[in-house]
Amino acid sequence: MASPVIAVCGSGSPSPDTDALAEEVGRLLGNAGATLVCGGLSGVMEAACRGAKEEGGTTIGILPGDDRRAANPHVDVAIATGMGEMRNGLLVRSADAVIAIGGGPGTLSEIGFALKIGRSVIALQTWAIDPARRHGAPFTEVDTAAEAVAAALRAAGA
């Protein structure tokens, strides 16, 4: 069986709190043998990739721009889409489950795309979604990086 692919979404602006969570999520995903996919840039994305690489994990960055060199230094495979924020749909479609950490409107769009296609979203200090508006899509709020990774791996069938 192929390794699960878990998306990690969050702000591209560095923040000590969310970056620390993202790095821990990345380490746990790398340790579990999961492939991490993200937007490939800085902030939560870079922290998660750094953590995954520390544990020997594989990282994929689906970039908004045209230049693969824009990826953070911890991305193994950089995919330059030239699609801007529209790449968020590709990112969540490429994953078996999504972990959202903090974030702004871009993260909210990734959560929305994931819920729209029925992809499990694991929420870690991110947007709250009204249960009445989830339309049965899997949305799990957790408090720790370990809970986030465990929930994502379960959702991915791992």
C-alpha positions as CSV (number, residue, x, y, z in Angstrom):
1,M,0.0,0.0,0.0
2,A,1.3,3.5,-0.8
3,S,2.0,5.8,2.0
4,P,-0.8,8.2,3.0
5,V,-0.5,11.7,1.6
6,I,-1.4,14.4,4.2
7,A,-1.8,18.0,3.3
8,V,-0.7,20.6,5.9
9,C,-2.3,24.0,5.3
10,G,-1.7,27.3,7.1
11,S,-0.3,30.8,6.9
12,G,2.7,31.6,4.7
13,S,3.7,34.3,7.2
14,P,6.0,33.0,10.0
15,S,4.5,32.8,13.5
16,P,6.2,31.2,16.4
17,D,3.1,29.5,17.8
18,T,1.7,28.0,14.6
19,D,5.1,27.2,13.1
20,A,6.0,25.2,16.2
21,L,2.8,23.2,15.9
22,A,3.4,22.7,12.2
23,E,7.0,21.5,12.7
24,E,5.7,19.0,15.3
25,V,3.0,17.8,12.9
26,G,5.7,17.5,10.2
27,R,7.9,15.4,12.4
28,L,5.1,13.1,13.4
29,L,4.0,12.7,9.7
30,G,7.6,11.9,8.7
31,N,8.0,9.4,11.5
32,A,4.7,7.7,10.4
33,G,6.0,7.4,6.9
34,A,3.4,9.7,5.4
35,T,4.1,12.0,2.5
36,L,3.5,15.6,3.3
37,V,2.0,17.9,0.7
38,C,1.7,21.7,1.2
39,G,1.8,25.0,-0.6
40,G,5.6,24.8,-0.5
41,L,6.4,28.3,0.7
42,S,7.2,29.8,4.2
43,G,5.5,29.9,7.5
44,V,3.4,26.8,8.4
45,M,4.4,25.2,5.1
46,E,8.1,25.5,5.7
47,A,7.9,24.5,9.4
48,A,5.9,21.4,8.5
49,C,8.4,20.4,5.8
50,R,11.3,21.0,8.1
51,G,9.8,18.7,10.7
52,A,9.0,16.0,8.1
53,K,12.6,16.1,6.7
54,E,14.1,15.8,10.2
55,E,12.4,12.4,10.4
56,G,13.3,11.3,6.9
57,G,9.9,12.1,5.4
58,T,9.0,13.1,1.8
59,T,7.6,16.5,1.1
60,I,5.8,18.0,-1.9
61,G,5.2,21.7,-2.5
62,I,2.4,22.7,-4.8
63,L,3.5,26.3,-5.6
64,P,1.3,29.2,-6.7
65,G,3.9,30.6,-9.0
66,D,5.9,29.6,-12.1
67,D,9.3,29.1,-10.4
68,R,10.1,25.8,-8.6
69,R,13.1,27.6,-7.0
70,A,10.6,29.6,-4.8
71,A,9.9,26.5,-2.8
72,N,11.2,26.4,0.8
73,P,14.5,24.4,1.2
74,H,12.8,21.5,2.8
75,V,10.6,20.6,-0.2
76,D,11.7,17.4,-2.1
77,V,9.3,17.8,-5.0
78,A,8.3,21.3,-6.1
79,I,5.4,21.7,-8.5
80,A,5.1,25.1,-10.0
81,T,1.5,25.6,-11.1
82,G,1.4,29.3,-12.1
83,M,-2.2,29.2,-10.8
84,G,-1.9,31.5,-7.8
85,E,-4.4,30.7,-5.1
86,M,-6.3,28.4,-7.4
87,R,-3.6,25.9,-6.6
88,N,-5.3,25.4,-3.3
89,G,-7.8,23.1,-4.9
90,L,-5.1,21.0,-6.4
91,L,-3.4,20.8,-3.0
92,V,-6.4,19.4,-1.2
93,R,-7.4,17.0,-4.0
94,S,-3.9,15.5,-4.0
95,A,-4.2,14.6,-0.3
96,D,-6.0,11.8,1.6
97,A,-6.7,14.2,4.5
98,V,-6.0,17.8,5.4
99,I,-4.5,19.3,8.6
100,A,-5.2,23.0,8.8
101,I,-3.1,25.0,11.3
102,G,-3.9,28.6,12.0
103,G,-4.0,30.6,8.8
104,G,-5.9,33.2,7.1
105,P,-8.2,33.4,4.0
106,G,-6.0,31.1,2.0
107,T,-6.3,28.4,4.6
108,L,-10.0,28.9,4.8
109,S,-10.2,28.3,1.1
110,E,-8.3,25.1,1.4
111,I,-10.7,24.0,4.2
112,G,-13.6,24.9,2.0
113,F,-12.3,23.0,-1.0
114,A,-11.6,20.0,1.2
115,L,-15.1,20.0,2.8
116,K,-16.7,20.5,-0.7
117,I,-15.1,17.3,-2.0
118,G,-15.6,15.3,1.2
119,R,-11.9,15.3,2.2
120,S,-11.4,15.0,6.0
121,V,-10.2,18.2,7.6
122,I,-8.4,18.2,10.9
123,A,-8.5,21.6,12.5
124,L,-5.6,22.7,14.8
125,Q,-6.0,26.2,16.1
126,T,-7.6,27.3,12.8
127,W,-11.0,28.5,11.5
128,A,-14.1,27.2,13.3
129,I,-16.8,25.9,10.9
130,D,-20.4,25.9,12.0
131,P,-21.5,22.2,12.2
132,A,-24.8,23.0,10.5
133,R,-22.8,24.3,7.4
134,R,-20.5,21.3,7.1
135,H,-23.1,19.2,5.2
136,G,-21.7,16.0,6.6
137,A,-18.2,16.6,5.5
138,P,-15.6,15.3,8.0
139,F,-14.3,18.1,10.2
140,T,-12.4,17.3,13.4
141,E,-11.2,19.9,15.8
142,V,-8.1,18.8,17.9
143,D,-5.9,20.4,20.5
144,T,-2.4,18.9,19.8
145,A,-0.2,18.0,16.9
146,A,-0.3,14.3,18.0
147,E,-4.1,14.3,17.9
148,A,-4.0,16.0,14.5
149,V,-1.7,13.5,12.9
150,A,-3.5,10.5,14.5
151,A,-6.8,11.8,13.1
152,A,-5.4,12.5,9.7
153,L,-3.8,9.1,9.4
154,R,-7.1,7.4,10.5
155,A,-9.0,9.5,7.9
156,A,-6.5,8.4,5.3
157,G,-7.0,4.8,6.2
158,A,-3.5,4.3,7.5
